[in-house]
Amino acid sequence: MSDWELSLWGAKIHLSSDVKIMPQAMLVSLQGNIEIGEKTEVSMYSRVASMGLVKIGSHVLMGPHVFIADYNHEYHNPTIPVMYQGNSFTPKADGSPNLVIGDGTWIGTNVVIVGNIHIGKNCVIGANSVVTKDIPDYSVAAGIPAKVIKKYDFEKDEWVRVK
C-alpha cells in the first residue's frame, strides 16, 4: 500500500505505507497535523489528536485504548464546565512537532501521552502509564507519571535498571 493523505480545513493527516488503523481507532486533527510512519499500527479504541503536529515514527506498535494528544483541556474557572473552557496548546516556535514518538517504539495498553512530549526511538512504554515528560531513546518507562526504569547500555550490551 502506498502513502495516503487527507487535507481538510487546514488540517492534514498523512499515513505512510502499510499503516494499520484498527477498528474503532480515531485520528482527530483539530486544525493540526498528524503524520504516521510506515508499518505503524494504531490499535483498537485508540485516539491520536492534534492541534499542532503529532509525528509518530515507523514500526511503532500501540496496544488498545491508547490516548495521544499534543494539547489538553483548559480549566481556569471552576464555575464553568471544563467542556466550555477550550484547549491548552502551545505550538513550538521553530515549527517542529509538538509530540513525537520515535521509530520502533511500543506503546502498551491504556497509555496516555499528552502535551509537548518526545518519546525516543526503540522505547517501551508500559501498560497503564501516563507520559508527562520526555523519554530518551532505548528506554523502558512505566508508571503514573511514567519514569524511565531501564535503559539500554550499548557499552555493556545489556539493559540496565535505572534507580
Secondary structure as UniProt FT lines:
FT   STRAND          4..8
FT   TURN            9..10
FT   STRAND          11..15
FT   TURN            17..18
FT   STRAND          20..21
FT   TURN            23..24
FT   STRAND          26..29
FT   STRAND          33..36
FT   TURN            38..39
FT   STRAND          41..42
FT   TURN            44..45
FT   STRAND          47..50
FT   STRAND          53..56
FT   TURN            58..59
FT   STRAND          61..62
FT   TURN            64..65
FT   STRAND          67..69
FT   STRAND          72..73
FT   TURN            78..79
FT   HELIX           82..84
FT   STRAND          87..88
FT   TURN            93..94
FT   STRAND          99..101
FT   TURN            103..104
FT   STRAND          106..107
FT   TURN            109..110
FT   STRAND          112..114
FT   STRAND          117..119
FT   TURN            121..122
FT   STRAND          124..125
FT   TURN            127..128
FT   STRAND          130..131
FT   STRAND          139..142
FT   TURN            143..146
FT   STRAND          147..153
FT   TURN            154..157
FT   STRAND          158..161
//
